[in-house]
Amino acid sequence: MPADNKRFSHVDNFTGYMKIAADWFRAQRAGLRVLDLPAGYGLLTDALRGMGHEVASGDINRERPDYHYVDMAGLLPFEDASFDAALCLEGVEHLVNPTAFIAELSRVIRSGGHIVLSTPNVMNFYSRLHFLLTGAFYQFNPAAVPELVPGEAADRGHIFPLSYFQLSYLFGQHGMRVKQVLGDKYKRKILFPLYILLLPAVWLATRLVLLRHGDRREPKRNREMLEYALSGPLLFSRSLVLVLEKR
């Protein structure tokens, strides 16, 4: 298949967050060594290879013979600083211990490298309202979680909601900083009139929490968090997409 056709052959099957991730990699120089984890059916692996990147695909499934067997709940079978970039879409929220995985994923990225990560956005207006009414974030229904043996290598579903604030802090403990906050399609647009009514209260409360009650020694960091927290992707998008850079 010609390179140009290969590059776009799977775009029609991409979800919103997959397209955002693919667009980010398309804007980078060719030849990056990329870890795709979890690789799923390999749609993004194929797209990234079509862009000229070298991709190592990892998953617990046996979808393709060139896949590395990788259980994200354990140690990653790669050396330190093995990759220029990593792609982790809709995976971290499936883990019992995402903090250990975040440490491992950061470990295999070289200095100056990047991680593109997506997870259900628990900070959007709809998810906040869902939590207010049910005690559970949208897409994190505890009744939908399968009962599995502790430690079993299997998909546990959406069990660990992580916000932008948590992800920024946890990755920051391993030398990663948030470079971009992106998002896919806006959720429940029919509720936009309600969101607009709530926006002034959200704006004021968020400013009070992050600026007035935040650590006065970190004004630059806190203002950056405020900017992201009040951005369109965080307030409205179904999925949160972060681009992180290793210092």
C-alpha positions in Angstrom: 0.0 0.0 0.0 1.4 3.5 -0.9 2.6 5.5 2.1 0.0 8.2 1.6 -2.9 5.7 1.6 -1.4 3.8 4.5 -1.2 7.0 6.5 -4.9 7.6 6.3 -6.3 4.1 5.9 -7.8 3.8 9.4 -8.8 7.4 10.0 -12.5 6.7 9.3 -12.5 4.2 12.2 -10.8 6.6 14.7 -12.6 7.8 17.7 -12.2 11.5 18.7 -9.3 10.9 21.0 -7.5 8.6 18.5 -7.7 11.3 15.9 -6.3 13.9 18.2 -3.4 11.6 19.1 -2.8 10.8 15.5 -2.8 14.5 14.5 -0.2 15.2 17.3 2.2 12.5 16.0 1.6 13.6 12.4 3.0 17.1 13.3 6.2 15.6 14.7 9.3 14.7 12.8 9.3 11.2 11.3 11.3 8.4 12.7 10.3 8.5 16.4 10.5 5.3 18.4 7.0 5.1 19.9 5.4 2.8 22.4 1.7 2.1 21.7 0.1 0.8 24.9 -2.5 -0.7 25.1 -2.4 -1.2 21.4 -5.9 -2.8 21.0 -6.5 -3.8 17.4 -3.5 -1.8 16.2 -5.3 1.0 14.3 -3.0 3.7 15.7 0.1 1.5 15.3 -0.7 1.2 11.6 -1.3 4.9 11.3 1.9 5.9 13.1 3.9 3.5 11.0 2.4 5.0 7.9 3.7 8.4 9.1 7.3 6.9 9.3 7.5 6.2 13.0 8.9 3.0 14.5 6.2 1.6 16.8 6.4 -1.1 19.5 2.9 -2.3 20.3 2.0 -3.8 23.7 -1.1 -5.4 25.1 -2.4 -8.4 27.0 -4.3 -9.5 23.9 -2.8 -11.7 21.2 -4.2 -9.6 18.4 -1.0 -9.6 16.3 2.1 -11.7 16.2 4.4 -8.7 16.6 2.8 -7.5 19.8 4.8 -7.4 23.0 2.9 -9.1 25.8 2.5 -6.3 28.3 0.4 -6.3 31.5 0.1 -2.7 32.4 -0.4 -3.7 36.0 3.2 -4.9 36.2 6.7 -3.8 35.2 7.0 -2.8 31.5 9.5 -5.1 29.7 11.6 -2.2 28.3 14.8 -0.5 29.3 14.9 3.0 30.7 14.6 5.8 28.2 13.8 3.3 25.4 11.3 5.5 23.6 11.0 9.0 22.1 7.3 8.9 22.8 4.5 6.8 24.2 0.8 6.6 23.4 -1.6 5.4 26.1 -5.2 5.9 25.1 -8.1 4.9 27.5 -5.9 2.6 29.5 -4.8 4.1 32.8 -8.4 4.2 34.2 -8.5 0.3 33.9 -5.8 -0.2 36.5 -6.0 -1.0 40.2 -2.7 0.8 40.8 -2.4 3.5 38.1 0.4 5.3 40.1 2.8 2.3 39.5 2.0 2.3 35.8 2.6 6.1 35.5 6.0 5.6 37.1 6.8 2.8 34.6 5.5 4.7 31.6 7.6 7.7 32.5 10.7 5.5 33.1 10.8 4.2 29.5 10.6 7.7 28.0 13.9 9.5 27.2 14.6 13.1 28.4 12.8 15.5 26.1 10.4 12.8 25.0 6.6 12.8 25.2 3.6 10.9 26.4 0.2 11.3 24.8 -2.4 10.0 27.1 -6.2 10.0 27.1 -8.7 9.0 29.8 -12.4 9.7 30.4 -12.8 13.3 31.5 -14.2 13.4 35.0 -13.9 17.2 35.1 -16.4 18.0 32.4 -19.8 19.5 33.4 -21.8 16.4 32.6 -19.5 14.2 34.7 -19.6 16.6 37.6 -23.5 16.6 37.5 -23.5 12.8 37.2 -21.3 12.6 40.4 -23.6 15.1 42.2 -26.7 13.0 41.5 -25.3 9.4 41.7 -22.0 9.5 43.6 -20.2 8.1 40.6 -18.5 9.9 37.7 -19.9 9.4 34.2 -18.3 6.3 32.6 -17.4 4.9 36.0 -20.5 2.8 36.8 -19.5 0.6 39.8 -22.3 -1.9 38.8 -20.6 -2.4 35.4 -17.3 -3.6 36.8 -16.7 -7.3 36.5 -15.7 -9.4 39.5 -12.2 -10.7 38.9 -9.6 -12.6 40.9 -7.1 -10.2 42.5 -4.1 -9.9 40.3 -5.8 -11.5 37.3 -4.5 -10.1 33.9 -7.8 -9.0 32.5 -9.7 -5.9 31.6 -11.3 -4.6 34.7 -13.2 -1.8 33.0 -13.3 1.8 34.2 -12.4 1.5 37.9 -10.1 4.5 38.6 -11.2 8.0 37.6 -8.3 10.4 37.3 -8.6 14.2 36.9 -6.2 16.6 35.2 -5.0 17.7 38.6 -4.2 14.1 39.7 -2.5 13.2 36.4 -0.4 16.4 36.4 0.8 15.8 39.9 1.5 12.0 39.5 3.4 12.4 36.3 5.2 15.4 37.7 6.7 13.1 40.4 8.5 11.3 37.6 9.9 14.3 35.7 6.9 14.7 33.3 5.1 18.1 32.8 1.9 18.8 31.1 2.6 20.5 27.8 -0.9 20.5 26.3 -4.5 19.8 27.5 -6.7 18.7 24.6 -10.1 17.1 24.3 -12.4 15.4 21.9 -16.1 15.9 21.2 -18.1 18.0 23.6 -20.5 16.0 25.9 -24.3 16.5 26.1 -24.5 19.7 24.1 -28.3 19.7 24.9 -27.3 20.8 28.4 -25.2 23.8 27.3 -27.8 26.3 28.6 -27.4 24.8 32.1 -23.6 24.7 31.7 -23.6 28.4 30.9 -25.7 29.2 34.0 -23.2 27.3 36.1 -20.1 28.7 34.5 -19.8 31.9 36.7 -20.0 29.8 39.9 -17.5 27.3 38.6 -15.1 30.1 37.5 -15.3 31.8 40.9 -15.0 28.6 43.0 -12.0 27.4 40.9 -10.2 30.7 41.2 -10.7 30.6 45.0 -9.4 27.1 45.4 -6.4 27.4 43.1 -5.3 31.0 43.7 -6.6 32.2 47.1 -6.2 28.9 48.9 -3.3 27.6 46.9 0.3 27.6 47.9 1.5 31.2 47.6 5.0 30.0 46.8 3.8 28.5 43.4 1.9 31.3 41.7 3.0 30.3 38.2 2.0 26.7 38.6 -1.3 27.6 40.2 -2.2 30.0 37.4 -1.4 27.4 34.8 -3.6 24.9 36.6 -6.4 27.6 36.7 -6.0 28.2 32.9 -6.3 24.5 32.1 -9.1 23.9 34.7 -11.3 26.6 33.0 -10.5 25.6 29.4 -13.0 24.2 27.0 -11.4 20.7 26.8 -11.7 20.2 30.5 -15.1 21.7 31.0 -16.9 20.1 28.0 -14.9 17.2 26.3 -15.9 13.6 26.8 -12.2 12.5 26.9 -9.2 14.3 28.3 -6.1 14.1 26.2 -2.8 15.2 27.8 0.5 15.7 26.0 3.3 15.4 28.6 7.0 16.2 28.2 9.9 14.6 30.1 12.2 17.3 31.6 
